Amino acid sequence: MASEKLLHDLIVDNLRGRLARDYKEVRVNPSGNPDLILANHGLVIAQVAVETRQSINPQKAESWKAMCQPGTKLILMVPRESKVKVTELLWQAGIADKISVGTYEIKINMP
């Protein structure tokens, strides 16, 4: 569980740095849902929720449904190997058209 939290925090921190180029305000939400709030000139444009392999389940799909707000985009960042599972959960919850899904992977190349 500690490694999942560490991975989650690493991805959130990495995204914060990358998204700061495109958005004037990138706020980390310490309470967690969503993990990042993206805004320009005080207007919330998008929310980012980072999920790990362990945190993806049908109950989580209900919390994603609650995070969907008109006029605000919700972006889910999930492990690359979990994208199909997440897409199925989104379709089952009836919110596949309202949420964008991005992926991440940790890749280590040894000589």
Backbone bond lengths (Angstrom), bond angles and torsions (degrees), N, CA, C in turn:
res aa  C-N    CA-C-N  psi(-1)  N-CA   C-N-CA  omega(-1)  CA-C   N-CA-C  phi
1 M - - - 1.456 - - 1.520 111.15 -
2 A 1.327 117.47 -39.01 1.461 120.45 179.58 1.522 110.84 -63.97
3 S 1.335 116.95 -36.54 1.463 119.30 178.94 1.527 111.02 -68.57
4 E 1.341 117.67 -33.75 1.466 120.68 176.27 1.522 110.60 -63.94
5 K 1.327 117.17 -43.10 1.468 122.16 178.52 1.528 110.35 -63.95
6 L 1.330 116.42 -41.53 1.456 121.22 178.79 1.525 110.62 -63.29
7 L 1.330 117.13 -44.95 1.463 121.64 177.85 1.525 110.27 -62.19
8 H 1.322 117.12 -45.39 1.461 122.11 178.94 1.529 110.77 -57.08
9 D 1.332 116.19 -49.13 1.461 120.50 -178.42 1.529 112.06 -65.61
10 L 1.329 117.20 -35.52 1.457 121.63 177.10 1.530 110.94 -63.50
11 I 1.327 116.74 -44.84 1.466 121.01 179.75 1.531 110.08 -65.72
12 V 1.328 118.13 -43.39 1.470 121.43 178.72 1.527 110.38 -59.77
13 D 1.317 117.31 -45.21 1.460 121.05 -179.39 1.524 111.29 -64.72
14 N 1.331 116.74 -42.10 1.455 120.87 178.24 1.530 111.27 -62.80
15 L 1.322 116.88 -44.38 1.470 120.90 179.08 1.524 111.45 -64.40
16 R 1.324 116.43 -38.77 1.466 120.07 179.23 1.523 110.09 -57.09
17 G 1.318 116.66 -45.69 1.458 120.86 178.71 1.516 113.15 -65.62
18 R 1.308 116.87 -42.18 1.475 120.58 -178.72 1.518 112.31 -70.20
19 L 1.324 117.01 -39.61 1.462 120.44 -176.95 1.528 112.92 -78.22
20 A 1.322 117.27 -17.14 1.471 120.68 179.09 1.520 111.30 -62.85
21 R 1.319 117.84 -21.05 1.471 120.92 177.19 1.530 111.98 -73.01
22 D 1.335 116.57 -29.23 1.461 120.94 -174.67 1.522 114.25 -100.56
23 Y 1.319 117.80 -19.85 1.466 121.87 -176.61 1.521 109.57 -126.04
24 K 1.316 116.41 141.13 1.469 121.24 179.85 1.528 111.05 -67.16
25 E 1.328 116.49 -37.11 1.462 121.14 -178.28 1.528 109.34 -124.99
26 V 1.314 115.83 122.34 1.459 121.61 173.77 1.519 105.73 -124.66
27 R 1.321 115.47 107.61 1.467 120.08 -176.66 1.522 110.01 -107.85
28 V 1.315 114.98 133.06 1.463 120.57 174.04 1.517 106.77 -86.63
29 N 1.316 115.86 128.30 1.455 121.86 -179.99 1.530 108.21 -92.51
30 P 1.335 118.25 107.23 1.468 119.60 -176.17 1.526 114.07 -63.54
31 S 1.335 117.65 -25.59 1.463 119.52 179.45 1.526 111.73 -75.25
32 G 1.337 117.41 -20.67 1.455 119.16 169.77 1.503 119.63 107.42
33 N 1.285 121.43 -35.14 1.475 120.45 -177.45 1.503 111.53 -116.07
34 P 1.292 121.82 105.38 1.461 127.88 -5.83 1.531 111.20 -77.21
35 D 1.329 115.34 170.24 1.466 119.54 -177.84 1.521 112.84 -78.97
36 L 1.332 116.54 -36.88 1.464 121.99 179.60 1.522 109.76 -128.96
37 I 1.315 115.40 143.97 1.466 121.40 175.11 1.523 106.80 -119.90
38 L 1.326 116.18 123.34 1.458 122.03 -176.85 1.520 109.41 -106.58
39 A 1.331 116.59 127.25 1.456 120.55 -176.22 1.522 110.78 -142.36
40 N 1.311 114.94 155.66 1.461 123.40 171.53 1.516 107.54 -130.83
41 H 1.318 116.51 126.66 1.463 122.47 177.32 1.530 112.48 53.96
42 G 1.329 116.67 38.97 1.454 121.71 177.06 1.519 115.06 83.09
43 L 1.315 118.09 -6.08 1.463 122.37 -179.42 1.524 109.52 -98.34
44 V 1.325 117.48 121.45 1.467 121.55 180.00 1.525 108.60 -71.50
45 I 1.317 115.43 121.76 1.463 122.24 -178.71 1.523 110.99 -97.10
46 A 1.329 116.09 -42.44 1.462 119.92 -175.63 1.525 110.36 -153.07
47 Q 1.324 113.30 161.65 1.457 121.92 174.44 1.524 107.11 -126.13
48 V 1.313 116.27 143.56 1.463 120.89 -179.93 1.528 108.68 -121.32
49 A 1.317 115.46 128.35 1.464 121.46 175.59 1.525 107.77 -116.44
50 V 1.312 116.45 124.06 1.465 121.88 179.05 1.525 108.04 -99.51
51 E 1.320 114.90 127.03 1.460 120.77 179.41 1.522 109.56 -118.73
52 T 1.323 115.22 150.28 1.462 121.03 173.58 1.524 108.14 -109.18
53 R 1.296 116.01 170.37 1.467 120.09 -178.19 1.525 111.61 -55.87
54 Q 1.326 116.56 -38.26 1.468 121.49 -178.40 1.530 113.26 -71.54
55 S 1.329 117.26 -27.78 1.467 119.60 -173.34 1.529 114.02 -88.70
56 I 1.322 117.14 -4.33 1.469 120.20 -177.16 1.529 109.59 -88.30
57 N 1.348 115.46 116.44 1.464 121.18 178.67 1.528 109.06 -159.09
58 P 1.334 118.96 169.83 1.470 120.78 -178.17 1.531 113.54 -59.62
59 Q 1.327 118.39 -32.65 1.470 119.94 178.30 1.523 110.99 -66.60
60 K 1.327 116.31 -33.91 1.463 120.81 178.93 1.531 109.75 -66.04
61 A 1.335 116.72 -33.74 1.468 120.47 178.29 1.528 110.19 -61.19
62 E 1.307 117.17 -34.73 1.471 120.34 177.36 1.526 111.00 -67.05
63 S 1.324 117.35 -36.72 1.470 118.93 177.37 1.523 110.67 -70.60
64 W 1.340 117.78 -33.17 1.468 120.10 174.95 1.521 109.84 -64.28
65 K 1.323 115.61 -39.75 1.467 120.59 179.11 1.530 110.22 -61.00
66 A 1.329 116.63 -40.06 1.463 120.99 179.17 1.529 111.61 -68.89
67 M 1.326 117.88 -29.14 1.469 121.19 179.80 1.521 113.22 -76.82
68 C 1.341 117.19 -20.50 1.471 120.33 179.89 1.522 109.18 -65.27
69 Q 1.307 115.89 122.40 1.457 120.56 178.38 1.517 108.60 -127.33
70 P 1.310 117.32 141.59 1.463 118.64 176.60 1.528 110.42 -59.87
71 G 1.330 116.37 134.00 1.455 121.15 178.16 1.513 114.69 85.33
72 T 1.325 118.26 -7.42 1.456 122.08 179.08 1.517 108.37 -122.71
73 K 1.315 115.89 127.51 1.453 121.59 -179.37 1.526 109.83 -82.58
74 L 1.325 117.38 138.57 1.459 121.98 174.07 1.522 108.08 -109.46
75 I 1.323 115.86 125.34 1.455 122.12 179.35 1.525 107.86 -114.36
76 L 1.314 115.79 122.71 1.467 120.71 175.17 1.518 108.91 -98.53
77 M 1.304 116.79 130.28 1.461 122.11 173.65 1.517 106.89 -108.11
78 V 1.324 115.67 118.13 1.461 121.28 -175.05 1.526 109.89 -129.72
79 P 1.329 117.48 159.33 1.466 119.12 175.03 1.525 110.13 -59.38
80 R 1.302 115.58 143.14 1.466 120.49 -176.18 1.531 112.19 -52.96
81 E 1.329 116.53 -41.92 1.471 119.84 -177.22 1.528 112.90 -73.22
82 S 1.332 118.36 -8.42 1.472 121.73 -179.50 1.526 113.30 -102.89
83 K 1.316 117.94 1.78 1.474 120.31 -174.73 1.532 112.26 -61.09
84 V 1.322 117.72 -41.67 1.464 120.60 -179.56 1.529 110.35 -63.50
85 K 1.320 116.54 -45.00 1.464 120.95 179.12 1.528 110.82 -60.67
86 V 1.318 116.91 -43.76 1.467 121.34 179.91 1.524 110.39 -64.58
87 T 1.319 117.04 -42.75 1.468 120.54 178.79 1.524 110.94 -60.68
88 E 1.319 117.15 -41.09 1.471 120.82 176.92 1.530 111.08 -62.53
89 L 1.345 116.60 -43.64 1.468 120.07 178.14 1.528 111.25 -62.13
90 L 1.328 116.75 -39.16 1.471 120.24 179.27 1.524 111.17 -64.95
91 W 1.332 116.87 -40.89 1.467 119.90 177.91 1.526 110.68 -65.82
92 Q 1.312 117.23 -42.11 1.465 120.75 179.67 1.530 111.42 -63.75
93 A 1.318 116.24 -34.51 1.471 120.38 179.42 1.529 111.91 -83.01
94 G 1.335 117.39 -7.98 1.468 121.01 178.98 1.520 113.92 76.10
95 I 1.335 117.29 25.58 1.469 119.84 -177.50 1.533 112.61 -126.02
96 A 1.315 117.59 16.83 1.467 120.78 -177.16 1.526 112.15 -62.39
97 D 1.320 117.39 -29.10 1.471 120.50 -179.37 1.526 113.09 -82.25
98 K 1.322 117.66 -9.32 1.462 121.15 -175.37 1.523 113.73 -105.13
99 I 1.334 117.35 -6.73 1.455 121.08 -173.29 1.520 109.94 -128.12
100 S 1.339 115.97 136.54 1.462 121.58 174.22 1.529 108.08 -96.28
101 V 1.326 115.69 143.29 1.461 120.24 -178.51 1.524 108.85 -119.31
102 G 1.326 115.45 122.35 1.455 122.41 173.74 1.515 108.23 -112.23
103 T 1.319 116.45 162.34 1.459 119.53 -178.39 1.527 110.80 -126.08
104 Y 1.310 114.07 160.69 1.459 121.11 173.25 1.514 108.76 -140.17
105 E 1.316 115.20 158.21 1.453 120.72 173.45 1.517 108.05 -151.38
106 I 1.302 115.52 149.06 1.457 121.98 175.07 1.522 106.12 -99.73
107 K 1.316 115.62 123.36 1.459 119.69 -175.80 1.515 108.45 -125.24
108 I 1.305 116.21 125.73 1.459 122.15 178.74 1.516 107.64 -120.64
109 N 1.311 116.73 122.15 1.471 121.99 178.80 1.521 109.42 -107.55
110 M 1.302 115.53 120.77 1.467 121.35 179.17 1.520 108.88 -106.80
111 P 1.324 118.16 144.64 1.472 120.11 178.34 1.523 111.78 -71.55
